[in-house]
Amino acid sequence: MMLKVPYLNPKTIERDAIALLAEYARARDIVLVPPIPIEDIVEKHLKLGIDFDDTHSLFGVPRVGDKPDILGAMFFKEGRIVIDESLDPEEHPRIEGRYRFTLAHEGGGHWRLHRSYFESDSGEVDRFEGVSPKSFICRSSDVRVPVEWQADFYASCLLMPRDLVFAAWNEMFPDQMPRVFPQSQPVDHPFVEVPVVKFNIAGLKYADTAESAFENFAVPLARRFIVSPIAMRIRLEKLGLLLRRVPA
């Protein structure tokens, strides 16, 4: 049984993420700069435990392929997050950005946005059998489900706050202009076009898609905020800094 949550305006979600960052900064008497200290926010400020485990074995769900489908789980009543061991940043430092996003998704998104729905119910709902053993399980295959989209968007706002992203963008690009994917038809516009890789080898033609070109372009900012290039690309598009087409 899937947890159904009411519609939340993205601005409402972003306001709560900004409020959490402000609470943390006041409590620590610091000025936040990237990367956002998500582990400290989750453990020290929100008082949530963080554990690593084989999530598929933990919940008795067969693993299909090499990558886990269950990335994390929130145990609301225990105030504890379990993250799949494949995302352990000490063992797999190259995917630290994915670990940080999962942590922000669970400890930011679900804990801040959805905890009340579990506290008001005698049982806690999961993705498999309706009433679960006090846990809410997050699966990568459910990314488009409203409850998961809300937690994902919260995580992006928490790890890549609007003001810090714009400040970093303006520092990298003094022209402060958005970047646009090259248009199929020539058109006059005031934006700067993103470099696109194209080649033709032995009749094999290749050209970057908007996603691949934008993700390559987003790598320096992704490293600065310690998030994946995919997460940074999506955030930059949401903020209007990367454009797929020239606005009418």
Residue, then its C-alpha position, 0 to 999 in steps of 0.5 A: m500500500m502506497l502512502k498518499v500525501p496531499y499536494l504540496n506546492p514546490k514553494t512550500i517545500e522549498r520554504d521548509a528546507i530553507a527554514l531547516l537550514a536557517e535553524y541549523a545555522r542559528a544553532r551552530d552560529i555559522v554562515l552556511v557555504p557549500p557543501i551543506p553539512i547534511e550528516d551534521i544536520v541529520e545527526k546533530h540537529l534533527k537527532l536521527g541515527i544513521d545506519f548502513d545495511d543490506t536493505h534488500s536482505l533487511f526487508g526480504v526483497p530480492r535484489v535485481g541486477d547490480k544496483p539496489d532498488i531500495l536505497g534507504a528506509m526511515f524508521f520514524k518511531e525509532g528516529r533512525i535512517v537505514i541506507d543501503e551499504s552500497l552507498d557507504p561513502e567510506e567504501h564507495p567515495r565516488i558516489e558520495g553525492r548519491y549518499r548525501f542525496t539519499l540522506a537528505h531525502e530521508g532525513g530532510g524530505h520524509w522526516r520534515l514533510h511526512r512524519s505526521y502522517f505516520e504518527s497519526d496512524s497506528g501502523e506505518v505504511d510501506r511499499f509491500e504489504g500495507v502495514s510494515p514493521k515501523s518503517f517507510i521504504c524508499r525505492s528508486s523505481d518509485v521516483r515519480v510517486p508523489v511522496e517520493w517526488q516531494a522528498d526528492f525535491y526537498a533534498s535538492c533544495l536542502l543540498m543546493p539552496r537557491d541563494l548558494v547556487f546562484a552565488a556559485w553560478n555568478e562566481m563561475f560566470p561573471d556574465q550571470m547569464p543562463r545557458v541554453f542548449p543549441q537550438s535546431q534552428p538558428v534564432d537570435h537570443p541573449f543567452v550563452e549556448v552550452p558546448v555540445v559534443k558531436f562526432n562522426i566515426a565510420g558513419l556512426k554519428y553522435a551528438d550530446t543530448a540536453e541531459s548529457a551536455f547539461e550534466n557535463f556542464a554541471v560537473p564543477l558545481a556538482r563537485r562544489f556542492i558534493v552532489s551528483p551531476i544529474a542532481m545538479r543538472i535538474r536543480l539548475e534547470k528548475l532554477g532557470l539557469l539551464l534552458r533546453r530552448v529559448p523562451a518565447 
